[in-house]
């Protein structure tokens, strides 16, 4: 009873501070603290209702995840029915304590404060001095790592994050990983080790968020600008049918807790992945292996995953994270332990669909496979069950290509069918199942890519080993997972060979198919956990020298994953794109100043276009955005034509595509010094333009073309 009173007092104090900050103070720091408390306390209480039999950490992550799913669904519904406004967010936050108090009373779950009281008074496990020393060293190394990272901001145009960051980061990361994995190998200080794994994963995923203050990539700039527009106006016309799930979470942090959109968006996926993935993995591993020490040891397998999915916040990245969490949360249900209940998994699948359909549709299909599993269907209608099952599997194998065809018909986007790809040999070759081995006479880099190019194959082999070793026990229990792997593989083959996304620029046409490969890996994770548990426990019983070699190999994989998770420029790969630089932002403002309030078109690469979206927002002439978007749009083709031959005739033709183009008589052509054949383009444009400028010590050249009508 006393602990229930403590929860009531917390709710009152939380709401008082929340309202004070929202109405008067508008403090970002206080907002971050309040949001942390909101997720920690109410997530814990909700987890106690949903999975009361689980241990502390295991119930907390599910409660927090479902709480976020609930916020996401409510705000998305509000968006489609009306708008996402500060009032809607305020009501959502104010109702959360009331709903939490009702649920905890209704289901008689144990309060966080009661658990904290028991933890404080129970017999404490004394940590050996060596463990304290290791933890102190790890904390010191983490501080040094993040200080080094934050002290090296990158504002110049670079192809790879590693071009400007100190190499000492790799040494620090390797030392931290060695000590953290050593604690996992020990397997005793589980709560502390789990927190250190969360910190290590955050270190892996946060490089671009911390080291690139302007921003990283291209898509995040578009999404941040959309979120800023929604924060101001509450809605967009016409309303899109996807991405709103991410926007809802960012606006929840911004409108409710006064956290700037740029900060909330930048760290949304890296922070949630670092917090939730290790706990969800441990949750699933504890049920699969049934030994908590073994479950802790399998956490090293996190670095076998394609972690590059989570380094920036995009709807696809967030939806991939939600799919991974859905798979891990479903493990007790697969093992017939019944919690969390199927309705909780449905809420998560629906939330994933509201974030991004490429991950959301498979997530919803996975839920349907779980709900229609033969072991749980009506035994009186076996023939009907089999027919429905076969039809469902067939539909799952073509659902994503079919959805793209429907979307292209609705939106008028062009798709083509490559009937020559209806060849089994072409399908097999597109899987790229061969072993990669190459030598570029750089031993460390060769080893990194030896792992990186074979990472998917390694994951599949470990999963296959687990299936072969335990197939008698798993043939029925993991059936839904294997069906999803089969369905996604067929979808991938169709989208990578048969469908041609002709509305996209050439080098992006395989992008949609490639997004399915991480999803296939995620549905193999329960088997990966089982296989790793078996292999690592066997290794743990070997002589010291062999155990040390295994630990060194695991650390090497983690460091390789750290390096490979970001765009690279090395002997094996050269990233095509450049990040947005300060010179790009200065160029956008210079163009705006030279236009002097008059409408204009600008031809530039995607980095400058991203800077324009961030600094100016969305400006359209009819359906034409005033900067080119490099996804096959007509304006981008004129930028490529001007880059080939910067003439006044090409500039005039570009102005003619503007609806009511007589009102737009000025075109700006921007050339970055890193662009292919930039010296020739710049010298030629100087002879054809009406005016030109350079800025950033020649980093960008700006050329102005005025139509004869002006």
Residue, then its C-alpha position, 0 to 999 in steps of 0.5 A: x500500500x505504501x509503495x502504491x502511495x509513492x507511485x501516486x506521489x510520483x505521478x503528481x510531481x511528474x505532472x506538475x513539473x511537466x506542466x510547468x516546463x510546457x507552459x513557462x520554463x521550456x527547458x530542453x534539459x528538464x524536458x530530456x529528464x522528464x521524458x526519461x522518467x516518463x519512459x522509465x517509470x510508466x514503462x516499468x509499470x506497464x511492463x509489470x502489467x504485461x509480463x509480470x512474471x519476468x525479471x526487472x530489466x526484462x519487463x522494463x523494455x517491453x513496457x517502454x516499447x509498448x508505451x512508445x507503440x501506444x503513443x505512436x498509434x494514438x498520435x498517428x490516429x490523431x493525425x489522420x483524423x485531425x492533426x498532431x498538435x501540442x494540445x493532443x500531445x499534452x492530453x496524451x501525456x496527462x492521461x498516461x499516469x491515470x491509465x497506469x494507475x488504473x492498470x496497476x490496480x486492476x492487474x495488481x502488479x508490483x510497483x517500481x518503488x516496491x521493487x526498488x525497496x526490496x532491492x535496497x534491503x536484499x542481501x547484496x552480491x559483493x563484487x570482487x575488486x577486480x570487477x570494480x576495477x574493470x568497470x572503472x576502466x570501462x567508464x573511463x574509456x567510454x568518457x575518453x571515447x565520447x570526448x574524442x568523438x565530440x571534440x572532432x566535429x566534421x563540417x567539411x564535405x567528406x565521403x566517409x566519417x573516418x576521413x576526419x575522425x582520429x584512429x584512436x577511436x578504434x583502439x578505444x572501442x577495441x579496449x572497451x569491447x574486450x573488457x565488456x565481453x570479458x564481463x559477459x564471459x564471466x556472466x555474473x554481474x548481469x545488470x551491470x554488464x547489460x548496461x555496459x553493452x547498451x553503452x557499447x552499442x550506443x558508441x557503435x551507433x552514435x558516431x554520425x549523430x555526435x561527430x556531424x553537427x550539421x547532419x548526416x545523409x540526405x533523407x534525415x534532412x527531408x524528414x526533419x523539415x517535414x517534422x518541423x512543418x508538422x510541429x508548426x501546422x499540425x498536418x500536411x496536405x495531401x496526407x501521406x500514408x507512411x512515415x507518420x509513425x516516426x513523425x509522431x514520436x519526434x513530435x511527442x518529444x518536441x511538443x510535449x517535452x520541449x526537445x528540439x526537433x533536430x535533437x529528437x530526430x537525430x538521436x531517436x533511432x541510435x538511442x532506442x536501439x542502444x537501449x532496447x536491443x540488448x535488453x530484448x536480445x537478453x529477454x529472448x536469449x534467456x527463454x531460448x537457452x534457459x540459462x542466464x549466463x549463456x544468455x549474457x554470453x550471446x549478447x556478443x551476437x548483437x555485433x553480427x547484425x547489420x547495425x548500419x541500419x540504426x546509425x541515422x534516424x529514418x522511418x525505415x531504420x525505426x521500422x527495422x528496429x521495431x521489427x527486430x524487437x517484435x521478433x525478439x518479443x515473440x520468442x516466449x510465444x513461439x516457445x509456448x510460454x504465452x507471454x507477451x500475449x498475442x494482442x501485444x504483438x499485434x500492437x507492435x506490428x501495427x505500429x511498425x506498419x504506421x512507421x514504414x510499409x516495407x518493414x510494416x507489411x512483413x511485421x503484420x504478416x509475421x503476426x498473422x503467421x503467429x495467429x494462424x499457426x496450425x497448433x493453435x487453429x481449430x482442429x475441427x477444420x483441418x482442410x480449411x486450415x491447410x488451404x488458408x495456410x497455403x494461400x497465406x504463404x503464397x500471398x506473403x511471397x509476393x506481397x511487397x512486389x504487389x504493393x509496389x505495383x499498386x503504389x505505382x498505379x495510384x501515384x503514376x510512377x513507372x515500373x517495368x518488368x524484366x521478363x528475361x529475369x524469369x530464370x532460376x539461374x539468375x535468381x540463384x546468382x542474385x542471392x550472392x551466396x558465394x564466399x568472399x575472399x580478396x586481398x588488397x595488401x592491407x592485412x587489417x583491412x583485408x580481415x575486416x572485409x573478409x568478415x564484412x562481405x561474409x557476415x550474412x553468410x556467417x549469420x545464415x550458417x550459424x542459424x542453419x547449424x542451430x536448426x540442424x542441431x535442434x530441429x526436432x524441438x524447433x520444427x513446429x515452434x519456429x515455423x513462423x520464423x522460417x516462413x517469414x525467411x522464405x517469404x522475404x527471400x522470394x520477395x527479394x528475388x522478385x524485386x531485385x530481378x523481375x521488377x525494375x524501378x524505372x522512376x528512380x535514378x539508375x544507382x538507386x534502383x536496387x535500393x528497395x530490394x536491398x532493404x529486405x536483406x536486414x529483415x531476413x537477418x532479423x527473422x533468423x535472430x532466434x536461431x542465431x541466439x540458439x546457435x551462438x549459445x551452443x557454440x560459445x558454451x562449448x568454447x567456454x569449456x575449452x583451455x584458456x588459450x582457446x577461450x582467449x582466441x575466441x574472445x579476440x575473434x569476437x572483439x575483432x568482429x565487433x570492431x569490424x562492425x563498428x567500421x563497416x557500419x558507416x560509409x567508407x572510402x578505402x581500398x575496397x569501397x568508395x562511398x558515392x555521396x558527400x555529407x552536407x558541409x558548412x559551405x553548402x549551407x553558406x551557398x544556399x543563403x548566398x543564393x537566397x540573398x542574390x535572388x533578392x526575394x524573386x522566385x528562382x530555380x537551383x540546380x545542385x547536387x543532393x548535399x546542397x539540396x539537403x541544405x536548402x531543405x534544412x535552411x529554407x524548407x519546402x518551396x514548390x512551383x506547382x509540383x516542382x521543388x525548387x532544388x533537385x531531388x536525386x530520385x529520378x526527378x526531371x530537375x535533377x536530370x537538368x543538373x546532370x545536363x548542366x554538369x555535362x555542358x553548362x549552356x544558356x540553352x540548357x538553363x532556359x529549358x530547365x526554366x521552361x519546366x516550371x509551371x507558369x514558368x514566366x514568373x521564374x526567370x532566374x536559375x542558379x547552378x551550383x558546382x562543388x569542387x569535389x564533383x566529377x570534372x569540376x574544373x572543366x565545368x567551372x571554367x565553362x560555366x564562367x563563360x556562359x553565366x550572367x554572374x558567378x561567385x565562389x565561397x568557402x575557398x573555392x569549395x562551391x562555385x555559384x553561377x546565375x543564369x537570367x532568361x532573356x525575358x528579364 
